[in-house]
């Protein structure tokens, strides 16, 4: 007999009541076998315990006697698809118009299946770059995006990363992450005030000769973003000395 439970359950405690009885005259059943099978549809991912409670087995005598038995709980794991953006990390906060910079985006696969998906980086609402990544369940990776600011107007931009939801993904609230203002300005303006003045040249001079990872190296001073503060950076600042915007 197939019974579909639509209303005969306790929604507060997640209970279903079921009964199986011998109908008509005749001896009772004996031996082993399946008394009941419950098929259900999962509503969300996660784990749940199937617990048999208040069970009662009776023989076919009149009046019936209790049959001793032991129940064993079961555990159900509902598998799911879930990717997320964990962090957005601009490696510079100030970049000269027409120059490039890098932004690191960390993504993770929080689901149970290997996923291949696209991650897009935006400056405000303009696409910077889209990259495809494949992650096994539980894995994370850092994607490095390169932003070429050619064609972008001078101003402040909010950087946003968006991981396109995979098929079957229910939790998409963590697929988008915004983090960090980046100023696109005049090349040589290393303090972000939209002016190239002596303060900018002095700051570059003070870090002259330093390289990535060294204490005096500051990414905003590396105008051409080649990993070192050199004469090339000073020349760019000098070429734009006195320029201002706004």
C-alpha positions in Angstrom: 0.0 0.0 0.0 1.4 3.4 -1.0 0.5 6.3 1.3 1.4 9.9 0.5 1.7 12.1 3.6 0.6 15.7 2.8 -1.0 16.8 6.1 -0.6 13.9 8.5 2.7 15.0 10.0 3.9 17.3 12.8 5.7 20.3 11.2 7.1 21.5 14.5 8.9 18.4 15.4 9.3 16.9 11.9 7.3 13.7 12.7 5.4 11.3 10.6 3.1 8.6 12.0 2.8 5.4 10.1 1.0 2.1 10.9 1.0 -1.3 9.1 -1.6 -3.9 10.2 -2.8 -7.4 9.1 -6.3 -7.1 7.7 -8.8 -10.0 7.6 -8.6 -13.6 9.0 -5.6 -15.8 8.9 -2.3 -16.4 10.6 0.2 -13.6 11.2 3.4 -13.2 9.1 6.7 -14.5 10.2 10.3 -14.2 9.1 12.1 -11.1 7.9 11.2 -8.4 5.4 10.4 -4.8 4.9 7.4 -3.5 6.8 7.4 0.1 5.4 9.5 2.3 3.1 9.4 6.0 3.4 10.4 8.1 0.3 10.8 11.9 0.8 12.0 14.9 -1.1 14.7 17.0 0.5 14.0 20.8 0.8 17.6 21.9 1.5 21.2 20.7 1.9 22.5 19.5 5.2 22.4 16.5 7.5 19.4 15.1 9.4 18.7 12.2 11.7 16.0 9.7 11.0 14.8 8.5 14.4 12.2 5.8 15.1 10.3 6.7 18.2 7.3 5.2 20.0 7.5 2.0 17.9 5.2 -0.8 18.7 5.2 -4.4 17.2 2.3 -6.8 18.0 1.8 -10.4 17.2 -1.4 -11.8 15.7 -2.8 -13.3 18.9 -6.0 -12.1 20.5 -5.3 -10.1 22.5 -1.9 -9.4 20.9 1.4 -9.6 22.7 4.2 -7.1 22.3 7.2 -8.2 20.1 10.5 -7.2 21.5 12.6 -5.2 19.0 15.5 -2.7 18.8 15.4 0.5 16.7 18.4 1.9 14.9 18.6 5.6 13.9 19.8 6.6 10.5 21.5 9.7 9.2 20.7 11.4 5.9 23.1 13.8 4.2 21.5 16.0 1.5 24.2 16.9 -1.1 24.2 20.3 -2.6 25.9 22.8 -4.8 27.4 25.9 -3.2 30.2 28.3 -4.3 31.2 31.5 -2.6 33.5 34.5 -2.8 35.5 34.8 0.3 37.6 37.9 -0.3 38.5 40.7 -2.7 41.9 42.2 -2.2 43.1 45.0 -4.4 47.0 45.1 -4.4 46.9 48.9 -5.0 44.4 51.5 -3.9 45.7 54.2 -6.3 46.5 53.7 -10.0 47.5 56.1 -12.7 45.0 56.3 -15.6 46.2 54.0 -18.4 48.2 51.8 -16.1 47.5 48.4 -14.8 47.0 46.9 -11.3 46.0 43.5 -9.9 43.2 42.4 -7.6 43.2 39.0 -5.9 39.8 37.2 -5.4 39.5 34.2 -3.2 36.7 31.8 -4.1 35.7 28.5 -2.5 33.5 25.4 -3.2 31.4 24.8 -0.1 29.2 22.2 -1.8 29.6 18.5 -2.4 30.5 18.3 -6.1 33.3 19.4 -8.3 32.3 22.7 -9.9 33.4 24.7 -12.9 32.2 28.3 -12.8 32.9 31.9 -14.0 34.1 34.7 -11.7 33.7 38.2 -12.9 35.4 41.3 -11.5 33.7 44.7 -11.8 34.8 48.3 -11.2 31.4 49.8 -10.2 29.2 48.2 -12.9 31.9 47.9 -15.6 33.4 44.5 -16.2 37.1 44.3 -15.7 37.7 40.6 -16.5 36.0 37.2 -16.3 37.9 34.0 -15.4 36.8 30.4 -15.2 37.8 28.2 -12.3 37.3 24.5 -11.4 37.2 23.5 -7.7 36.7 20.2 -6.0 34.5 20.0 -3.0 35.9 21.9 0.0 38.7 23.6 -2.1 39.6 27.3 -2.3 41.8 29.2 -4.7 43.0 32.8 -5.3 42.3 34.2 -8.7 44.5 37.2 -9.8 42.7 39.7 -12.1 44.5 42.4 -14.0 42.8 45.7 -14.4 43.9 47.9 -17.3 42.6 51.3 -16.5 42.8 52.6 -20.1 39.5 54.0 -21.0 38.3 54.4 -17.4 37.5 58.0 -16.3 39.4 59.4 -13.4 37.6 58.9 -10.1 36.8 56.4 -7.3 35.7 52.9 -8.1 34.3 50.1 -5.9 35.6 46.7 -6.8 33.1 43.8 -6.8 33.6 40.1 -7.5 30.7 37.9 -8.7 30.7 34.1 -8.9 28.1 33.0 -11.4 25.8 30.5 -9.6 26.2 26.8 -10.6 23.2 24.6 -11.5 21.2 23.6 -8.5 22.8 26.2 -6.2 20.3 27.5 -3.6 22.4 29.8 -1.4 23.6 32.6 -3.7 23.9 35.4 -1.1 27.7 34.8 -0.8 28.3 34.7 -4.5 28.9 38.5 -4.6 31.4 40.5 -2.5 32.4 44.2 -2.7 35.5 45.4 -1.0 37.7 48.4 -1.4 37.7 51.7 -3.2 40.3 52.2 -5.9 41.2 55.7 -7.2 42.0 56.1 -10.9 44.0 59.3 -11.1 46.7 61.2 -13.0 49.9 59.1 -13.4 52.3 60.3 -10.7 49.6 61.2 -8.2 50.5 58.6 -5.6 48.4 60.0 -2.7 45.1 60.1 -4.6 44.3 63.8 -4.3 44.1 64.2 -8.2 47.2 66.4 -8.2 50.8 65.7 -9.1 52.9 67.8 -6.8 56.3 67.7 -5.0 54.8 65.6 -2.2 54.3 62.8 -4.7 57.8 62.9 -6.1 59.3 63.0 -2.6 57.3 59.9 -1.6 58.6 58.0 -4.7 62.1 59.2 -4.0 62.0 58.0 -0.4 61.1 54.5 -1.6 63.6 54.5 -4.5 65.3 51.2 -5.0 62.8 49.2 -3.0 61.2 46.0 -4.3 58.1 43.9 -3.6 58.3 42.5 -0.1 60.7 45.0 1.2 59.7 47.4 4.0 60.0 50.6 2.0 58.1 49.3 -1.0 54.6 50.6 -1.3 52.5 49.4 -4.3 50.9 52.8 -4.8 54.3 54.3 -5.5 55.1 51.7 -8.1 53.4 53.6 -10.9 54.2 51.2 -13.8 53.7 48.2 -11.4 56.8 46.3 -12.3 57.6 45.3 -8.7 60.2 48.0 -7.9 60.4 51.7 -7.3 62.8 53.0 -9.9 63.7 56.0 -12.0 60.9 55.1 -14.4 58.4 55.9 -11.7 60.0 59.2 -10.9 60.1 60.1 -14.6 56.3 59.5 -14.9 55.6 61.7 -11.9 57.9 64.5 -13.2 56.3 64.3 -16.7 52.9 65.0 -15.1 54.2 67.5 -12.4 51.7 70.3 -11.9 48.8 68.4 -13.5 45.5 68.4 -11.5 42.0 67.1 -12.0 38.7 68.5 -10.5 
